[in-house]
């Protein structure tokens, strides 16, 4: 093998190694961007998880269960009395008197 062919071979190998190293560096930079994006996504998911844990703690509490039982299921504790007002009926007596009468009088007229 002649000396010039050896130099060509060495230049070719060196050039190939430089291209490989350049590609590796570019891939490394791209992966750093992916890592930064994943870290941001991880932080967002951690915040969402914290909010869901707070909501789970609230839902498991006695006050939430009581609130759902009262508002959605219509249940009451023993010893309590349910008061139901007629729907859509805002005037008890005369129309003018109902608008100007104090609330205690409206209640009085409703029940007595």
C-alpha distances in whole Angstrom, upper triangle without the diagonal:
4,7,8,7,7,10,11,11,13,15,16,16,19,20,21,22,25,26,27,28,30,31,32,34,36,37,38,41,42,43,45,47,48,49,51,52,53,55,57,58,58,61,63,63,64,67,68,68,70,72,73,73,76,78,77,79,82,82,83,86,89,90,88,89,93,92,90,93,96,94,92,94,98,98,101,101,105,108,106,108,106,108,107,108,108,106,106,110,110,113,116,119,120,117,118,119,116,113,116,117,115,113,115,118,115,115,118,119,116,118,121
4,6,5,6,9,10,11,12,14,15,17,18,20,21,23,24,26,27,29,30,32,33,35,36,38,39,41,42,43,45,47,48,49,51,53,54,55,57,58,59,61,63,64,65,67,69,69,71,73,74,74,77,79,79,80,83,83,84,87,90,91,89,90,94,93,91,94,97,95,94,96,99,100,102,103,106,109,107,109,107,109,108,109,109,106,107,110,110,114,117,120,120,117,118,119,116,114,116,117,115,113,116,118,116,115,119,120,117,118,122
4,5,5,6,9,10,11,12,14,15,16,18,20,21,22,24,26,27,28,30,31,33,34,36,37,39,41,42,43,45,46,47,49,51,52,53,56,57,57,60,62,62,63,66,67,67,69,72,72,73,76,77,77,79,81,82,83,85,89,90,87,89,92,91,90,93,96,94,92,95,98,99,101,101,105,107,106,108,106,107,106,107,108,105,106,109,109,113,115,119,119,116,117,118,114,112,114,115,114,112,114,117,114,114,117,118,116,117,121
4,5,5,6,9,10,10,12,14,15,16,18,20,21,22,24,25,27,28,30,31,33,34,36,37,39,40,42,44,45,46,48,50,51,52,54,55,56,58,60,61,62,64,66,66,68,70,71,72,74,76,76,78,80,81,82,84,88,89,86,88,91,90,89,92,94,92,91,93,96,97,99,100,104,106,105,106,104,106,105,106,106,103,104,107,107,111,113,116,117,114,114,116,112,110,112,113,112,110,112,115,113,112,116,117,114,115,119
4,5,5,6,9,10,10,12,14,15,16,18,20,21,22,24,25,27,28,30,31,33,34,36,37,39,40,42,43,45,47,48,49,51,53,54,54,57,59,59,60,63,64,64,67,69,69,70,73,74,74,76,78,79,80,82,86,87,84,86,89,88,87,90,92,90,89,91,94,95,97,98,102,104,103,104,103,104,103,104,104,101,102,105,105,109,112,115,115,112,113,114,111,109,111,112,110,108,111,113,111,110,114,115,112,114,117
4,5,5,6,9,10,10,12,14,15,16,18,20,21,22,24,26,27,28,30,31,33,35,36,37,39,41,42,43,45,47,47,49,51,52,53,55,57,57,59,61,62,63,65,67,67,68,71,72,72,74,77,77,78,81,84,85,83,84,88,87,85,88,91,89,88,90,93,94,96,97,100,103,101,103,101,103,102,103,103,100,101,104,104,108,111,114,115,111,112,113,110,108,110,111,109,107,110,112,110,109,113,114,111,112,116
4,5,5,6,8,10,10,12,14,15,16,18,20,21,22,24,25,27,28,30,31,33,34,36,37,39,40,41,43,45,46,47,50,51,51,54,55,56,57,60,61,62,63,66,66,67,70,71,71,73,76,76,77,80,83,84,82,83,87,85,84,87,90,88,87,89,92,93,95,96,99,102,100,102,100,101,101,101,102,99,100,103,103,106,109,112,113,110,110,111,108,106,108,109,107,105,108,110,108,108,111,112,110,111,115
4,5,5,6,9,10,10,12,14,15,16,18,20,21,22,24,25,27,28,30,31,33,34,36,38,39,40,42,44,45,46,48,49,50,52,54,55,56,59,60,60,62,64,65,66,69,70,70,72,74,75,76,78,82,83,80,82,85,84,83,86,88,86,85,87,90,91,93,94,98,100,99,100,98,100,99,99,100,97,97,101,101,104,107,110,111,108,108,109,106,104,106,107,106,104,106,109,106,106,110,110,108,109,113
4,5,5,6,9,10,11,12,14,15,16,18,20,21,22,24,26,27,28,30,32,33,35,37,37,39,41,42,43,45,47,48,49,51,53,53,54,57,58,58,61,63,63,64,67,68,68,70,72,73,74,76,80,81,78,80,83,82,81,84,86,84,83,85,88,89,91,92,96,98,97,98,97,98,97,98,99,96,96,100,100,103,106,109,110,107,108,109,105,103,105,106,105,103,105,108,105,105,108,109,106,108,111
4,5,5,6,8,10,10,12,14,15,16,18,20,21,22,24,26,27,29,30,31,33,35,36,37,39,41,41,43,45,46,47,49,51,52,53,55,56,57,59,61,62,62,65,67,67,68,71,72,72,75,79,79,77,78,82,81,80,83,85,83,82,84,87,88,90,91,94,97,95,97,95,97,96,97,98,95,95,99,99,102,105,108,109,106,106,107,104,102,104,105,103,101,104,106,104,103,107,108,105,107,110
4,5,5,6,8,10,10,12,14,15,16,18,20,21,22,24,25,27,28,30,31,33,35,36,38,39,40,42,44,45,46,48,50,50,52,54,55,56,58,60,61,62,64,66,66,68,70,71,72,74,78,78,76,78,81,80,79,82,84,82,81,83,86,87,89,90,93,96,94,96,94,95,95,95,96,93,94,97,97,100,103,106,107,104,104,105,102,100,102,103,101,99,102,105,102,102,105,106,104,105,109
4,5,5,6,9,10,11,12,14,15,16,18,20,21,22,24,26,27,28,30,32,33,34,36,38,39,40,43,43,44,47,48,49,50,53,54,54,57,59,59,60,63,64,64,66,68,69,70,73,76,77,74,76,79,78,77,80,82,80,79,81,84,85,87,88,92,94,93,94,92,94,93,94,94,91,92,95,95,99,101,105,105,102,103,104,101,98,101,102,100,98,100,103,101,100,104,105,102,103,107
4,5,5,6,9,10,10,12,14,15,16,18,20,21,22,24,26,27,29,31,31,33,35,36,37,39,41,42,42,45,47,47,48,51,52,52,54,57,57,58,61,62,62,64,66,67,68,70,74,75,72,74,77,76,75,78,80,79,77,79,83,83,85,86,90,92,91,92,91,92,91,92,93,90,91,94,94,98,100,104,104,101,102,103,100,98,100,101,99,97,99,102,99,99,102,103,101,102,106
4,5,5,6,9,10,10,12,14,15,16,18,20,21,23,24,26,27,29,30,31,33,35,36,37,39,41,41,43,45,46,47,50,51,51,53,55,56,57,59,61,61,63,65,66,67,69,73,74,71,73,76,75,74,77,80,78,76,79,82,83,85,86,89,92,90,92,90,91,90,91,92,89,90,93,93,97,99,102,103,100,101,102,98,96,98,99,97,95,98,100,98,98,101,102,100,101,105
4,5,5,6,9,10,10,12,14,15,17,18,20,21,23,24,26,28,29,30,32,33,35,36,38,39,40,42,44,45,46,48,50,50,52,54,55,56,59,60,60,62,64,65,66,69,72,73,70,72,75,74,73,76,78,76,75,77,81,81,84,84,88,91,89,90,88,90,89,90,90,87,88,91,91,95,97,100,101,98,98,99,96,94,96,97,96,94,96,99,96,96,100,100,98,99,103
4,5,5,6,9,10,11,12,14,15,16,18,20,21,22,24,26,27,28,31,32,33,34,37,37,38,41,42,43,44,47,48,48,50,52,53,54,57,58,58,60,62,63,64,66,70,71,68,70,73,72,71,74,76,74,73,75,78,79,81,82,86,88,87,88,86,88,87,88,88,85,86,89,89,93,96,99,99,96,97,98,95,93,95,96,94,92,95,97,95,94,98,99,96,97,101
4,5,5,6,9,10,10,12,14,15,16,18,20,21,23,25,26,27,29,30,31,33,35,36,37,39,41,41,42,45,46,46,49,51,51,52,55,56,56,58,61,61,62,65,68,69,66,68,72,70,69,72,75,73,72,74,77,78,80,81,84,87,85,87,85,86,86,87,87,85,85,89,88,92,95,98,99,96,96,97,94,92,94,95,93,91,93,96,94,93,97,98,95,96,100
4,5,5,6,9,10,10,12,14,15,17,18,20,21,23,24,25,27,29,30,31,33,35,36,38,39,40,42,44,45,46,48,50,51,52,54,55,56,58,60,61,62,64,68,68,66,68,71,70,69,72,74,72,71,73,76,77,79,80,83,86,84,86,84,85,85,86,86,83,84,87,87,91,93,96,97,94,95,95,92,90,92,93,91,89,92,94,92,92,95,96,94,95,99
4,5,5,6,9,10,11,12,14,15,17,18,20,22,23,24,26,27,29,30,32,33,34,36,38,39,40,43,44,44,46,48,49,50,53,54,54,56,58,59,60,63,66,67,64,66,69,68,67,70,72,70,69,71,74,75,77,78,82,84,83,84,82,83,83,83,84,81,81,85,85,88,91,94,95,92,92,93,90,88,90,91,90,87,90,93,90,90,93,94,92,93,97
4,5,5,6,9,10,11,12,14,15,16,18,20,21,22,25,26,27,28,31,31,32,35,36,37,38,41,42,42,44,46,47,48,50,52,52,54,56,57,58,60,64,65,62,64,67,66,65,68,70,68,67,69,72,73,75,76,80,82,81,82,80,82,81,82,83,80,80,84,84,87,90,93,94,91,92,92,89,87,89,90,89,86,89,91,89,88,92,93,90,91,95
4,5,5,6,9,10,10,12,14,15,17,19,20,21,23,25,25,27,29,30,31,33,35,36,37,39,40,41,43,45,46,47,49,51,51,53,55,56,57,59,63,63,61,63,66,65,64,67,69,67,66,69,72,73,74,75,79,81,80,81,80,81,80,81,82,79,80,83,83,87,89,92,93,90,91,91,88,86,88,89,87,85,87,90,88,87,91,92,89,91,94
4,5,5,6,9,10,11,12,14,15,17,19,20,22,23,24,26,28,29,30,32,34,35,36,38,39,40,42,44,45,46,48,50,50,52,54,55,56,59,62,63,60,62,65,64,63,66,68,66,65,68,71,72,74,75,78,81,79,80,78,80,79,80,80,78,78,81,81,85,87,90,91,88,89,89,86,84,86,87,85,83,86,88,86,86,89,90,88,89,93
4,5,5,6,9,10,11,12,14,16,17,18,20,21,22,24,26,27,28,30,32,33,34,36,37,38,40,42,43,44,47,48,48,50,52,53,54,57,60,61,58,60,63,62,61,64,66,64,63,65,68,69,71,72,76,78,77,78,76,77,77,77,78,75,76,79,79,83,85,88,89,86,87,88,84,82,84,85,84,82,84,87,84,84,87,88,86,87,91
4,6,5,6,9,10,10,12,15,15,16,18,20,21,22,24,25,26,28,30,31,32,35,36,36,38,40,41,42,44,46,46,48,50,51,52,55,58,59,56,58,61,60,59,62,64,63,61,64,67,68,70,70,74,76,75,76,75,76,75,76,77,74,75,78,78,82,84,88,88,85,86,87,84,82,84,85,83,80,83,86,83,83,86,87,85,86,89
4,5,5,6,9,10,11,13,14,15,17,19,20,21,23,25,25,27,29,30,31,33,35,36,37,39,40,41,44,45,46,48,50,51,52,54,58,58,56,58,61,59,59,62,64,62,61,63,66,67,69,70,73,76,74,76,74,75,75,76,76,74,74,77,77,81,83,87,87,84,85,86,82,80,82,83,81,79,81,84,82,81,85,86,84,85,88
4,5,5,6,9,10,11,13,14,16,17,19,20,22,23,24,26,28,29,30,32,34,35,37,38,39,41,43,44,45,47,49,49,51,53,57,57,54,56,60,58,57,60,62,60,59,62,65,66,68,69,72,75,73,74,72,73,73,73,74,71,72,75,75,78,81,84,85,82,82,83,80,78,80,81,79,77,80,82,80,79,83,84,81,83,87
4,5,5,6,9,10,11,12,14,15,16,18,20,21,22,24,26,27,28,30,31,32,34,36,37,38,40,42,42,44,46,47,48,51,54,55,52,54,57,56,55,58,60,58,57,59,62,63,65,66,70,72,70,72,70,71,71,71,72,69,70,73,73,77,79,83,83,80,81,82,79,77,79,80,78,76,78,81,78,78,81,82,80,81,85
4,5,5,6,9,10,10,12,14,15,16,19,20,21,23,24,25,26,29,30,31,33,35,36,37,39,40,41,43,45,46,47,49,53,53,51,53,56,55,54,57,59,57,56,59,62,62,64,65,69,71,69,71,69,71,70,71,72,69,70,73,73,77,79,82,83,80,81,81,78,76,78,79,77,75,77,80,78,77,81,82,79,80,84
4,5,5,7,9,10,11,13,14,15,17,19,20,21,23,25,26,28,29,30,32,34,35,36,38,40,40,42,44,45,46,49,52,52,50,52,55,54,53,56,58,56,55,58,61,62,64,64,68,70,68,70,68,69,69,69,70,68,68,71,71,75,77,80,81,78,78,79,76,74,76,77,75,73,75,78,76,75,79,80,77,79,82
4,5,5,7,9,10,11,13,14,16,17,18,20,22,23,24,26,27,29,31,32,33,35,37,38,39,41,42,43,45,47,51,51,48,50,53,52,51,54,56,54,53,55,58,59,61,63,66,69,67,68,66,67,66,67,68,65,66,69,69,72,75,78,79,76,76,77,74,72,74,75,73,71,73,76,74,73,77,78,75,77,80
4,5,5,6,9,10,10,12,14,15,16,18,20,21,22,24,25,26,28,30,31,32,34,36,36,38,40,41,42,45,48,48,46,48,51,50,49,52,54,52,51,54,57,58,59,60,64,66,65,66,64,66,65,66,67,64,65,68,68,72,74,77,78,75,76,77,73,71,73,74,72,70,72,75,73,72,76,77,74,75,79
4,5,5,6,9,10,10,12,14,15,17,19,20,21,23,24,25,27,29,30,31,33,35,36,37,39,40,41,44,47,47,45,47,50,49,48,52,54,52,51,53,56,57,59,60,63,66,64,65,64,65,64,65,66,64,64,67,67,71,73,76,77,74,75,76,72,70,72,73,71,69,71,74,72,71,75,76,73,74,78
4,5,5,6,9,10,11,12,14,16,17,18,20,21,23,24,26,27,29,30,32,33,34,36,38,39,40,43,46,46,44,46,49,47,47,50,52,50,49,52,54,55,57,58,62,64,62,64,62,63,62,63,64,61,61,65,64,68,71,74,74,71,72,73,70,67,69,70,68,66,69,71,69,69,72,73,71,72,76
4,5,5,6,9,10,10,12,14,15,16,18,20,21,22,24,26,27,28,30,31,32,34,36,37,38,41,44,44,42,44,47,45,44,48,50,48,47,49,52,53,55,56,60,62,60,62,60,61,60,61,62,59,60,63,63,67,69,73,73,70,71,72,69,67,69,69,68,65,68,70,68,67,71,72,69,71,74
4,5,5,6,9,10,10,12,14,15,16,18,20,20,22,24,25,26,28,30,31,32,34,35,37,39,43,43,40,42,46,44,44,47,49,47,46,49,52,52,54,55,58,61,59,61,59,60,60,61,62,60,60,63,63,67,69,73,73,71,71,72,69,67,68,69,67,65,67,70,68,67,70,72,69,70,74
4,5,5,6,9,10,11,13,14,15,17,19,20,21,23,24,26,27,29,30,32,33,35,36,38,42,42,39,42,45,43,43,46,48,46,45,48,51,51,53,54,57,60,58,59,58,59,58,59,61,58,59,62,61,65,67,70,71,68,69,69,66,64,66,67,65,63,65,68,66,65,68,70,67,68,72
4,5,5,6,9,10,11,12,14,16,17,18,20,21,23,24,26,27,28,30,32,33,34,37,40,40,38,40,43,41,40,44,45,43,43,45,48,49,51,52,56,58,56,57,56,57,56,57,58,55,56,59,59,62,65,68,69,66,67,67,64,62,64,65,63,60,63,66,63,63,66,67,65,66,70
4,5,5,6,9,10,10,12,14,15,16,18,20,21,22,24,25,26,28,30,31,32,34,38,38,36,38,41,40,39,42,44,42,41,44,47,47,49,50,54,56,54,56,54,56,55,56,57,55,55,59,58,62,64,68,69,66,67,67,64,62,64,65,63,60,62,65,63,62,66,67,64,65,69
4,5,5,6,9,10,10,12,14,15,16,19,20,21,23,24,25,27,29,30,31,33,37,37,35,37,40,39,38,42,43,42,41,44,46,47,49,49,53,55,53,55,54,55,55,56,57,55,55,58,58,62,64,67,68,66,66,67,63,61,63,64,62,59,61,64,62,61,65,66,64,65,68
4,5,5,6,9,10,11,12,14,15,17,18,20,21,23,24,26,27,29,30,32,36,36,33,36,39,37,36,40,42,40,39,42,45,45,47,48,51,54,52,53,52,53,52,53,54,52,53,56,55,59,61,64,65,62,63,63,60,58,60,61,59,56,59,61,59,59,62,63,61,62,66
4,5,5,6,9,10,10,12,14,15,16,18,20,21,22,24,26,27,28,30,34,34,31,34,37,35,34,38,39,38,37,39,42,43,45,46,49,52,50,51,50,51,50,51,52,50,51,54,54,57,60,63,64,61,62,62,59,57,59,60,58,55,58,60,58,57,61,62,59,60,64
4,5,5,6,9,10,10,12,14,15,16,18,20,21,22,24,25,26,29,32,33,30,32,35,34,34,37,39,37,37,39,42,42,44,45,48,51,49,51,49,51,50,51,53,51,52,55,54,58,60,64,65,62,63,63,60,58,60,60,58,56,58,61,58,57,61,62,60,60,64
4,5,5,6,9,10,11,13,14,15,17,19,20,21,23,24,26,27,31,31,29,31,34,33,33,36,38,36,36,38,41,41,43,43,47,49,47,49,48,49,49,50,52,49,50,53,53,56,58,62,63,60,61,61,58,56,58,58,56,53,55,58,56,55,59,60,58,59,62
4,5,5,6,9,10,11,12,14,16,17,18,20,21,23,24,26,30,29,27,29,32,31,30,34,35,33,33,36,38,39,41,42,45,47,45,47,45,46,46,47,48,46,47,50,50,53,55,59,60,57,58,58,55,53,55,55,53,51,53,56,54,53,56,58,55,56,60
4,5,5,6,9,10,10,12,14,15,16,18,20,21,22,24,28,28,25,28,31,29,29,32,34,32,31,34,37,37,39,40,43,46,44,46,44,46,45,46,48,46,47,50,50,53,55,59,60,57,58,59,55,54,55,56,54,51,53,56,54,52,56,57,55,55,59
4,5,5,6,9,10,10,12,14,15,16,18,20,21,23,27,27,25,27,30,29,28,32,34,32,32,34,37,37,39,39,42,45,43,45,44,45,45,47,48,46,48,50,50,54,56,59,61,58,59,59,55,54,56,56,53,51,53,56,54,52,56,57,55,55,59
4,5,5,6,9,10,11,12,14,15,17,18,20,22,25,25,23,25,28,27,27,30,32,30,30,33,35,35,37,37,41,43,41,43,42,43,43,44,46,44,45,47,47,51,53,56,57,55,56,56,52,50,52,52,50,47,49,52,50,49,53,54,52,53,56
4,5,5,6,9,10,11,12,14,15,16,18,20,24,23,21,23,26,25,24,28,29,28,27,30,32,33,35,35,39,41,39,41,39,41,41,42,43,41,42,45,45,49,51,54,55,53,54,54,50,49,51,51,49,46,48,51,49,48,51,52,50,51,54
4,5,5,6,9,10,10,12,14,15,16,19,22,22,20,22,25,24,24,27,29,28,27,29,32,32,34,34,38,40,39,41,39,41,41,43,44,42,44,47,46,50,52,55,57,55,56,56,52,51,53,53,50,47,49,52,50,48,52,53,51,51,55
4,5,5,6,9,10,11,12,14,15,17,21,21,19,21,24,23,23,26,28,27,27,29,32,32,33,33,37,39,37,39,38,40,40,42,44,42,43,46,46,49,51,54,56,54,55,54,51,49,51,51,48,46,47,50,48,47,50,52,49,50,54
4,5,5,6,9,10,11,12,14,16,19,19,16,19,22,20,20,24,25,24,24,26,29,29,30,31,35,37,35,37,35,37,37,38,40,38,40,42,42,46,47,51,52,50,51,51,47,46,47,47,45,42,44,47,45,44,47,49,46,47,50
4,5,5,6,9,10,10,12,14,18,18,15,17,20,19,19,22,24,23,22,24,27,27,29,30,33,36,34,36,34,36,36,38,39,37,39,42,42,46,47,51,52,50,51,51,48,46,48,48,46,43,44,47,45,44,47,49,46,46,50
4,5,5,6,9,10,11,13,16,17,15,17,20,19,19,22,24,24,23,25,28,28,29,29,32,35,33,36,35,37,37,39,41,39,41,44,44,47,49,52,54,52,53,53,49,48,50,49,47,44,45,48,46,44,48,49,47,47,51
4,5,5,6,9,10,11,15,14,13,15,18,17,18,21,22,22,22,24,26,26,27,27,31,33,31,33,32,34,35,36,39,37,39,41,41,45,46,49,51,49,50,50,46,45,46,46,43,40,42,45,43,41,45,47,44,44,48
4,5,5,6,9,10,13,13,10,13,16,15,15,18,19,19,19,21,23,23,24,25,29,31,29,31,30,31,32,33,35,34,36,38,38,42,43,47,49,47,48,47,44,43,44,44,42,38,40,43,41,39,43,44,41,42,45
4,5,5,6,9,12,13,10,12,15,15,15,17,20,19,19,20,23,23,24,24,28,30,29,31,30,32,33,35,37,35,37,40,40,44,45,49,51,49,50,49,46,45,47,46,44,41,42,45,43,41,44,46,43,43,46
4,6,5,6,10,11,10,12,15,15,15,18,20,20,20,21,23,23,23,23,26,29,28,30,30,32,33,35,37,36,38,40,40,44,45,49,51,49,50,49,46,45,47,46,43,40,41,44,42,40,43,45,42,42,46
4,5,5,9,8,7,9,12,11,12,15,16,16,17,19,21,20,21,21,24,26,25,27,26,28,29,31,34,33,35,37,37,40,41,45,47,45,46,45,42,41,43,42,39,36,37,40,39,36,40,42,39,39,42
4,5,8,8,6,7,10,10,10,12,15,15,14,16,18,18,19,19,23,25,24,26,25,27,28,30,32,31,33,36,36,40,40,44,46,45,46,45,42,41,43,42,40,36,37,40,38,36,39,41,38,38,42
4,7,9,7,7,11,12,12,13,16,17,17,17,19,18,19,19,22,25,24,27,26,29,29,32,34,33,36,38,39,42,43,46,49,47,49,48,44,44,45,44,42,38,39,42,40,38,41,43,40,39,43
4,6,6,7,9,10,11,13,15,16,17,17,19,17,18,17,20,23,22,24,24,27,28,30,33,33,35,37,37,40,41,44,47,46,47,46,42,42,43,42,39,36,36,40,38,35,38,40,38,37,41
4,6,5,6,9,10,10,12,14,15,15,16,14,14,13,16,19,18,21,21,24,25,28,31,31,34,35,35,38,39,42,45,44,45,44,40,40,42,40,37,34,34,37,36,33,36,38,35,34,38
4,5,5,6,9,10,10,12,14,15,15,14,13,13,16,18,17,19,19,22,23,25,28,28,31,32,32,35,36,39,42,41,42,40,37,37,38,37,34,30,31,34,33,30,33,35,32,32,35
4,5,5,6,9,10,10,11,13,14,13,14,15,18,20,19,21,20,22,23,25,28,27,30,31,32,35,36,39,42,40,42,41,37,37,38,37,35,31,32,35,33,31,34,36,33,33,36
4,5,5,6,9,10,10,11,12,11,12,12,16,19,17,19,19,21,22,25,27,27,30,32,32,36,36,40,42,41,43,41,38,38,40,38,36,32,33,36,34,31,34,36,33,32,36
4,5,5,6,9,10,10,10,9,9,9,13,15,14,16,15,18,19,22,25,25,28,29,30,33,33,37,39,38,40,39,35,35,37,35,33,29,29,32,31,28,31,32,29,29,32
4,5,5,6,8,9,10,10,10,12,15,17,15,16,15,17,18,20,23,22,25,27,27,30,31,35,37,36,37,36,33,33,34,33,31,27,28,31,29,26,29,31,28,28,31
4,5,5,5,7,9,9,11,13,16,19,17,18,16,18,18,21,23,22,25,27,28,31,32,36,38,37,38,38,34,34,36,35,33,29,30,33,30,28,31,32,29,29,33
4,6,6,5,6,5,8,10,13,16,14,15,14,16,17,20,22,22,25,27,28,31,31,35,38,37,39,37,34,34,36,35,33,29,29,32,30,27,30,31,28,27,31
4,6,6,5,5,6,9,12,14,12,12,11,13,14,16,19,19,22,23,24,27,28,31,34,33,35,34,30,31,33,31,29,25,26,28,26,23,26,28,24,24,28
4,6,6,8,10,13,16,18,15,15,12,14,13,16,18,17,20,22,22,26,26,30,33,31,33,32,29,29,31,30,28,24,26,28,25,23,26,27,24,24,28
4,6,8,11,14,17,20,17,17,14,16,15,17,19,18,21,23,24,28,28,32,35,33,35,35,31,31,34,33,31,28,29,31,28,26,29,30,26,27,30
4,6,9,12,15,17,15,16,13,16,15,18,19,19,22,24,26,29,29,33,36,35,37,36,32,33,35,34,33,29,30,31,29,26,29,30,26,26,30
4,7,10,13,15,12,12,9,12,11,15,16,16,20,21,23,26,26,30,32,32,34,33,29,30,33,31,29,26,26,28,25,23,26,26,23,22,26
4,7,10,12,10,11,9,13,13,17,19,20,23,24,26,29,28,32,35,34,37,35,32,33,35,33,31,27,27,29,27,24,27,28,24,23,27
4,6,8,6,8,8,11,13,17,19,20,24,25,26,28,28,31,34,34,36,34,31,32,34,31,29,25,25,27,26,22,25,26,23,22,25
4,6,6,9,10,14,16,20,23,24,27,28,28,31,30,33,37,37,38,36,33,34,36,33,31,27,26,29,27,24,26,28,25,23,27
4,6,9,11,15,17,21,24,25,29,29,30,32,31,34,37,38,40,37,34,36,37,34,32,28,27,29,28,25,26,28,25,23,26
4,7,10,13,16,20,23,25,28,28,29,30,29,32,35,36,38,35,32,34,35,32,29,26,24,27,26,22,23,26,23,21,23
4,7,10,13,16,20,22,25,25,25,27,26,29,32,33,34,32,29,30,31,29,26,23,21,24,23,19,21,23,20,18,21
4,6,10,13,16,19,22,21,22,24,22,25,29,29,31,29,26,28,29,26,24,20,19,21,20,16,18,20,17,15,18
4,6,10,13,15,18,18,19,21,20,24,27,27,29,27,24,25,27,25,23,19,19,20,18,15,17,19,15,14,18
4,7,10,12,16,15,16,18,16,20,23,23,25,23,20,22,23,21,19,16,15,17,15,12,14,15,12,11,15
4,7,9,12,12,13,16,15,18,22,21,24,22,19,21,23,21,20,16,17,18,15,12,15,15,11,12,15
4,6,9,8,10,12,11,15,18,18,20,19,15,17,19,18,17,14,15,15,12,10,13,13,9,10,14
4,7,6,8,11,10,14,17,16,19,18,15,17,20,18,19,16,17,17,13,12,15,13,10,12,15
4,6,8,11,12,16,18,16,19,19,16,17,20,19,20,17,19,19,15,15,18,16,13,15,19
4,6,9,11,14,16,14,17,17,14,15,18,18,19,17,19,19,15,15,18,17,14,17,20
4,6,7,11,12,11,14,14,11,12,16,15,16,14,16,16,12,13,15,13,11,14,16
4,7,10,11,9,11,11,8,9,12,12,13,11,14,13,9,11,14,12,10,14,16
4,6,7,6,9,8,5,8,11,10,12,11,14,12,8,11,13,10,10,13,15
4,7,8,10,9,6,10,12,10,12,11,12,10,7,9,10,7,6,10,11
4,6,9,7,6,10,11,10,13,13,14,10,8,11,11,8,9,12,12
4,6,5,6,9,10,10,14,14,16,13,11,14,14,11,12,16,16
4,6,5,7,9,10,13,14,16,14,12,15,16,13,14,18,18
4,6,6,7,9,12,14,16,14,12,16,17,14,16,19,19
4,6,5,6,9,11,13,10,9,13,13,11,13,16,16
4,6,5,8,9,11,9,7,11,12,10,11,14,15
4,6,8,10,13,11,9,13,15,13,14,18,19
4,7,9,12,10,10,13,14,14,15,18,19
4,6,8,6,7,10,11,10,12,15,15
4,6,6,7,9,10,11,13,15,15
4,5,5,6,9,10,11,13,14
4,5,5,6,9,10,11,12
4,5,5,6,8,10,10
4,5,5,6,9,10
4,5,5,6,8
4,5,5,6
4,6,5
4,6
4
